[in-house]
Structures are given as structure tokens and as C-alpha cells.
Amino acid sequence: KLILLDSLLQEKMSETESRSGCLMMIKLATAGFGILAGMSTFFVFTFVYGNVHAGIWALLSGVFSSFVLHLHLLYKNHRLAAWHTVTSLTANRNLGILAFLGSLAATIYYWYTAISQQQEMYPIRDSDMIAGVWAFMTVKWSAGLTYFGHKYNNLLVREYSLL
């Protein structure tokens, strides 16, 4: 399965197209929006509505989207090798895997609890469904960290093998 994942990560586009093209701008914009959404939601749900679980998951979502944005910016500006080694990108990928598994378990738990107890969405303070949504957003960004950590790791390995 790892060989299949590695072959899927092999991109056929040119170097300049992948670093400065429209797809890279979309990646940067979505990661930037993920940071803004996660951080602002943290403050709203934690301090305004009092749903600490949803607020903490929103904060974690913003943190993981900032990791993804960081990797994209380094790659786009040809600074990936200056900031990261193969080992540190592997550690980023492994962190993404652990966060993916933990946030997926939390998502399932929150949604199961909300459905089995027939909780209403309101009051927001007691809503496990909203906490599950933000745990799922953390699933998304930790999966992104796993994917891009692995992808950029492979690019670094290829660059070092050319030396």
C-alpha cells in the first residue's frame, strides 16, 4: 500500500507550474482560510458560547492548517531544504498520522454521543455535534499534513539523491 501511495504522489507537472501555478495559489488560500476560521472559531465558541470542546478542536484545526501553510510556502519559495530535513518531514507526517487518528476517534465519539442521546444543536454550549464538526476539521488538516509531509519528504529525497 505504501508503494501505491508513493506512486500517487509522483507529480508529472513541471517544476515552475507546481510551485507558482493556480493550484498552489488555491492550496495557499485554503490553508490561510483554515487558519483564520480555526482561530476565530476558537475564540467565538470558547468565550462567547462556552463550548470549550468545539473551541479546542477549532484551535487544533487552525494549528494544523498553519503547519500545512508553512510547508506550502517553503516549497513555493524554494526554501524547503533550508528549513526541513528528511527526518523532520517524516516527523511532520507522523504527527499528522497521530493527529488524524486521534481527531477521527473524537469525531466518531462526538457524533455518536450526539446521535445516541438525541442532542439538539442548541444550546451551542452543550452541542456535541458542533464539537464533532470541528474535530472533523482537524481530521481534514491532519490528513493534509500527512499527505503534504509525505509528498515534500519524497521531493527532498529525490533532490538529495541527485546530488
N, C-alpha and C positions, 0 to 999 in steps of 0.2 A: 504494500500500500504506500510506503514511503517513496518508492521509486515512481509510482503513478503521480503522487503529489509533486515530486520534484520535476517530472516531465510536464506537468500542467503549469508549473511556474516559469518554464523556459519561454521567454517572450521573443517573438520574431520581429518586433518593430525596431527601427533604427535607434541609436543612442540619443540623438537630439530630439527625436519625436517623443520618446518616452519620458524625457526629462523636462521638456518645456511645452508639450502639446496640451491640447484641450483636456485630455483625460487627467493629466497631472493637475491642472487648474481645478478640475472637479474634485479630485482627491483632497487637495489643499482646502478648498471651500467647505467640503463636508466635514473634514476634521476640525476646521475652525468653528463651524457652526456647532459641532458636537461639544466643543469646549464651552462656548457661550451658553448653550442650552443646559449642559450639566451644571455649570457653576451658578447660573441664575436660578435654576430649579432647586438647587441645594438650599439657597437662602429662602426662597419662597415656601417650599414645603417644610423646611425645618423650623423657621422662625415665624412665619405667618400662619401656616396651617397646623403646625405641631406634629406633622407626620415625619418623625425622625428616621424611620426605616427608609422611606422614599427619598428623603433628603440625603442620607448617606450613600445610597445607591446612585443617586444623581451625581454626587460628588465623585464617586469612583468612576462613573461613566465619563465625566469630564477629564479626570486624570488619565484614563486610558486613551481617550481621544487626543489628549495632548502628547502622549507618547507616540501615537501614530503620526500626528502632525510633525513632530520632531524628526522622525525617520524620513518622512516625505521631503521636508525642507533640506535635510542633509543630503539626500540623494539628488534632489533637483539642483543644488548648488555645488555638486561635486565635492562634498566635504565628508561623505560617509566614512571613508577610510581614515580620515584625520580624527574623527570622534569615536569610532567604534572599531573593535577587533572582531574576529570571527567568534571569539568566546563571549564577548558582551552581547553580540546579536543573538547568539544561541541562548544566553540568559534572558534576553528580552522575549524570545519565542517561548521559552519555558515558563516565564512569568505569565505570558498570555494564555498558555495552556492551563495553568493552575487557576488563573482568574476566570477563564472560560468555564471550567468545571464547577468552581465554587458558585459563580453567579448563575449558572444553569440550574444547579441544585436549589439555589434560593428562589429563582423564578418559579420552578415547579412547586416548591413549598408554598410560596405566597399565593399562587393561583389555585392550588389545591385547597388551601385553607379558606380562601375567599369563596370558592365554589361550594365546598362541603358545608361551610357554615352559612351559606346563602347571605353573605355580606352585601350590603348596599354600597354603592360608590361613595355616597355621602353618609355621614360626615367624613371629610377627607382625612381628618386626623386619625381615624380608625380604619382606613381603607387598606387592606392587604393587596387588593387588585392594583392600586397605583404603585405600591412598593414593588409588586411583581413586574410592572411595566418598566420601571427604572432598573430593576435587576436585569431585565431582558436587554435594555440598552447597554448595560455593562457587558452582557454576553456578546453583543454585536461588536463593541470596541475591543474587547479582549480577543475575539476571533480575528479582528483586523490586525491587532498587534502580533498575534501568532502568525498570520499569513504574511504580513509585510516583514516581520522579523526574519522569517524563513527565506523569503524572496531576496531581501537585501543581503542576507547571510550568503546565499548561493552566489549572488553577484560579486561579493567580496572574495569568496573562494575562487571564482573564475578569474578575477583580476590578479590575485596573488599567484595563481597557477601560471599566468602569462609572464610573470617576472623571471 
